[in-house]
Every structure is written in C-alpha cells, then in structure tokens.
C-alpha cells in the first residue's frame, strides 16, 4: 500500500513539475495531453484578434494551428479556477474520456501559472446560430436541419442518460452546437457543466443557463 501511495505521489509531483516548467506532453497518471502556453501562443499567433472565433460565458475561443498542421479551437477560460492543478486535471481527465459522435472532443489543456486553457477539435462550419443566420444558411436544407436536430438530441441523451456518472449541460443553445465539415452537430461546453453527485436527481435547486433558452418554469 505504501509503495502505491508513494508512486502516486511521485506521479503527481512529476505532473506539477512538467506544468510549472511550461513543457508539453501527457499527464503521467491520466490520459490528458498537456499543452505548454508557448505552444498555444505559437498556434494562435499570440492569441491574435484575427483568430478569435467566439466568446461566451466560459471564456474566449481562438482558432489555432498546431505544429503538425492540425486545426484546433483554443478556449481561454475567463475565470481562473480555484482548484489546484491536480484537482483541475482530475476533472479534465473525466471530460477527456467522454466520447460520442455528437460531442466536441476535448484534446487537452494548458494549466500553467494562472492560465486555464482547453484545446478542442476545430469545427469547420462554426456554430449553429451563425450558420442559420449567416452565409451558410443556403446550405442548410431541411434534411440537414433535421439531421442536426436529431444529432443534437442524441448527444444530449448520451450526456444525461447514458453516461455514468451523467453530465447535465444546463446551457444548451444554438451557439453551443458546432458543425463539422459535413454539418454533423457537435455539442460544445458540455465539459464545463456540473457533474451530478451520486445522491442528486435530475431536479436541481440551482438555476443555470441563458435567458431565452431556460425552461419556462425558470424563465
């Protein structure tokens, strides 16, 4: 038992050292890719405003290109997490292991100094709200629109009813539904929703969400 505890302690210490030194790599005891802040500066051209693709309650999103040419979405969280590095990585580890065709995939994170940044797969066709109101509207025929509705519902059902423990999104809206190159819907920001504790049902006493999208009883 003591050897296991000592090994876990060394593993966590290694992760903290890796992050403090601004190195990239993988967490030693979790399946999380750790990006250095300098790596993200390079990917986003120092978070240049021309790469800014969105802003929401959780933070600002930039388009980035990694050294291998892969395009990513870099979300800079607006508020510094009050959690320590290991606690933050534990939550990110849970999100990283959630996979579904209709969920945006979290690729990794940056937890260096006071930075809390999440790196996601990039959705080529942007958010659903912009697609419905912008230049891509003509590409959204009724078959695509119905497929987007169905895919979004499947993603929510997976989060709420099939995942264990479940994740409740609490802020589903068109701007949080992203579209890939084939207009397949991907729900975003689900990883920042609250995980239900084991002793809590679907009924919550705390109201969260965006006005206009809340359930009528909370509006």
C-alpha positions as CSV (number, residue, x, y, z in Angstrom):
1,X,0.0,0.0,0.0
2,X,2.8,2.4,0.9
3,X,4.6,1.8,-2.4
4,X,1.3,2.6,-4.3
5,X,0.8,5.8,-2.4
6,X,4.5,6.8,-2.9
7,X,4.2,6.0,-6.6
8,X,1.1,8.1,-6.9
9,X,2.7,11.0,-5.1
10,X,5.7,10.9,-7.4
11,X,3.4,10.8,-10.4
12,X,1.5,13.9,-9.3
13,X,4.7,15.7,-8.4
14,X,6.0,15.0,-11.9
15,X,2.9,16.5,-13.4
16,X,3.2,19.6,-11.4
17,X,6.8,20.0,-12.3
18,X,6.0,19.4,-16.0
19,X,3.4,22.2,-15.9
20,X,5.5,24.6,-13.9
21,X,8.3,24.3,-16.4
22,X,5.9,25.0,-19.3
23,X,6.5,21.7,-21.0
24,X,4.1,19.8,-23.2
25,X,3.4,16.1,-23.1
26,X,1.0,13.7,-21.4
27,X,0.0,13.5,-17.7
28,X,1.8,10.6,-16.2
29,X,-1.3,9.2,-14.4
30,X,-4.1,10.5,-16.6
31,X,-4.9,10.3,-20.3
32,X,-4.6,14.1,-20.8
33,X,-2.4,15.9,-23.3
34,X,-0.7,18.9,-21.6
35,X,0.0,21.8,-23.9
36,X,2.5,24.5,-22.9
37,X,1.4,28.1,-23.0
38,X,4.2,28.9,-25.5
39,X,2.8,26.2,-27.8
40,X,-0.6,27.8,-27.8
41,X,0.9,31.3,-28.3
42,X,2.5,29.9,-31.5
43,X,-0.6,28.1,-32.6
44,X,-2.8,31.2,-32.3
45,X,-0.3,33.9,-33.3
46,X,-0.2,35.2,-29.8
47,X,-4.0,35.0,-29.5
48,X,-4.4,37.5,-32.3
49,X,-7.8,39.0,-32.7
50,X,-8.0,37.8,-36.3
51,X,-8.0,34.2,-34.8
52,X,-10.8,35.0,-32.4
53,X,-13.9,32.9,-33.3
54,X,-16.2,33.2,-30.3
55,X,-16.8,34.5,-26.9
56,X,-19.2,33.1,-24.2
57,X,-19.8,33.0,-20.5
58,X,-16.9,30.5,-20.0
59,X,-14.3,32.4,-22.0
60,X,-12.9,33.4,-25.4
61,X,-12.2,30.9,-28.2
62,X,-9.4,31.2,-30.8
63,X,-8.6,29.2,-33.9
64,X,-5.2,27.7,-33.7
65,X,-2.9,25.5,-35.9
66,X,-0.6,23.1,-34.2
67,X,2.9,22.3,-35.5
68,X,1.6,19.2,-37.2
69,X,-0.9,21.3,-39.1
70,X,-4.0,20.2,-37.1
71,X,-6.5,22.9,-36.6
72,X,-7.9,23.3,-33.1
73,X,-10.2,25.6,-31.0
74,X,-8.4,27.1,-28.1
75,X,-10.7,28.2,-25.3
76,X,-9.2,30.6,-22.8
77,X,-11.3,30.3,-19.6
78,X,-12.5,33.7,-18.4
79,X,-12.1,33.0,-14.7
80,X,-9.1,31.3,-13.1
81,X,-10.1,28.0,-11.5
82,X,-9.8,28.0,-7.7
83,X,-8.8,24.4,-7.9
84,X,-5.2,23.2,-7.6
85,X,-3.5,21.6,-10.6
86,X,-4.2,18.0,-9.7
87,X,-7.9,18.7,-8.9
88,X,-8.3,20.5,-12.2
89,X,-6.6,17.7,-14.1
90,X,-8.9,15.2,-12.4
91,X,-11.9,17.0,-13.8
92,X,-10.3,17.4,-17.3
93,X,-9.5,13.6,-17.2
94,X,-13.2,12.9,-16.9
95,X,-14.1,15.1,-19.8
96,X,-11.3,13.8,-22.0
97,X,-12.7,10.3,-21.7
98,X,-16.2,11.3,-22.8
99,X,-16.6,10.3,-26.5
100,X,-19.7,10.5,-28.7
101,X,-20.1,11.4,-32.4
102,X,-22.2,14.4,-31.4
103,X,-19.9,15.9,-28.8
104,X,-16.9,18.1,-29.4
105,X,-13.8,16.2,-28.4
106,X,-11.5,17.7,-25.8
107,X,-7.9,17.2,-26.9
108,X,-6.1,18.5,-23.9
109,X,-5.4,21.5,-21.7
110,X,-2.9,24.1,-20.5
111,X,-2.6,24.7,-16.8
112,X,0.5,26.8,-16.5
113,X,0.8,29.6,-13.9
114,X,-2.6,31.2,-13.7
115,X,-3.7,30.0,-17.2
116,X,-6.6,27.6,-17.6
117,X,-7.0,26.8,-21.3
118,X,-8.9,24.0,-23.0
119,X,-8.0,22.7,-26.5
120,X,-10.8,21.2,-28.6
121,X,-11.2,19.7,-32.1
122,X,-12.0,22.5,-34.5
123,X,-15.5,22.6,-36.1
124,X,-15.1,23.8,-39.7
125,X,-18.6,25.2,-40.1
126,X,-18.7,27.1,-36.8
127,X,-21.7,27.4,-34.5
128,X,-25.3,26.6,-35.5
129,X,-26.6,30.1,-34.7
130,X,-24.1,31.6,-37.2
131,X,-24.9,29.0,-39.8
132,X,-28.6,29.7,-39.5
133,X,-28.2,33.5,-39.8
134,X,-25.1,33.8,-42.0
135,X,-23.8,32.9,-45.4
136,X,-24.1,29.1,-44.8
137,X,-27.9,29.3,-44.4
138,X,-28.5,28.3,-48.0
139,X,-26.5,25.1,-47.4
140,X,-28.8,24.0,-44.6
141,X,-31.7,22.3,-46.4
142,X,-34.4,20.6,-44.4
143,X,-32.7,17.2,-44.5
144,X,-29.5,18.8,-42.9
145,X,-31.6,20.7,-40.4
146,X,-33.5,17.6,-39.3
147,X,-30.2,15.7,-39.0
148,X,-28.8,18.5,-36.9
149,X,-31.8,18.3,-34.6
150,X,-31.6,14.5,-34.3
151,X,-27.8,14.5,-33.7
152,X,-28.0,17.2,-31.0
153,X,-30.8,15.2,-29.2
154,X,-28.6,12.1,-29.4
155,X,-25.7,14.0,-27.9
156,X,-27.8,15.3,-25.0
157,X,-29.4,11.9,-24.4
158,X,-25.9,10.4,-24.1
159,X,-24.8,13.1,-21.6
160,X,-27.9,13.0,-19.5
161,X,-29.0,9.3,-19.6
162,X,-26.3,7.0,-20.9
163,X,-23.1,8.4,-19.4
164,X,-22.1,7.3,-15.9
165,X,-22.0,9.5,-14.0
166,X,-24.2,11.7,-16.1
167,X,-23.3,15.3,-17.1
168,X,-26.0,17.9,-17.3
169,X,-25.3,20.6,-19.9
170,X,-27.6,23.2,-18.4
171,X,-27.0,25.7,-21.2
172,X,-27.9,24.1,-24.5
173,X,-28.4,26.6,-27.3
174,X,-27.6,27.1,-30.9
175,X,-24.3,28.8,-30.2
176,X,-23.2,25.8,-28.2
177,X,-23.9,23.4,-31.1
178,X,-21.0,23.3,-33.5
179,X,-21.0,21.9,-37.1
180,X,-18.1,19.9,-38.6
181,X,-17.1,19.9,-42.3
182,X,-20.2,17.7,-43.0
183,X,-22.6,19.7,-40.9
184,X,-22.6,16.9,-38.2
185,X,-23.6,18.7,-34.9
186,X,-21.2,18.6,-32.0
187,X,-22.3,19.8,-28.6
188,X,-19.7,22.1,-27.0
189,X,-19.1,23.4,-23.5
190,X,-20.6,20.2,-22.0
191,X,-17.4,19.6,-20.1
192,X,-17.9,22.7,-18.1
193,X,-21.3,21.7,-16.9
194,X,-21.7,20.3,-13.4
195,X,-21.3,16.5,-12.8
196,X,-24.3,15.2,-10.9
197,X,-23.3,13.9,-7.5
198,X,-24.5,10.3,-6.8
199,X,-27.2,11.4,-4.4
200,X,-28.8,14.1,-6.6
201,X,-31.6,13.5,-9.1
202,X,-32.2,15.4,-12.4
203,X,-34.0,18.1,-10.3
204,X,-31.6,20.9,-9.3
205,X,-32.3,23.8,-6.9
206,X,-29.8,25.9,-8.7
207,X,-30.8,27.7,-12.0
208,X,-28.2,27.9,-14.7
209,X,-28.4,28.7,-18.4
210,X,-29.1,31.6,-20.8
211,X,-32.2,33.7,-20.8
212,X,-34.4,32.7,-23.8
213,X,-33.3,29.1,-23.6
214,X,-34.3,28.3,-20.0
215,X,-37.2,26.0,-19.2
216,X,-40.4,28.1,-18.9
217,X,-40.6,27.5,-15.1
218,X,-37.2,29.2,-14.7
219,X,-37.7,32.0,-17.3
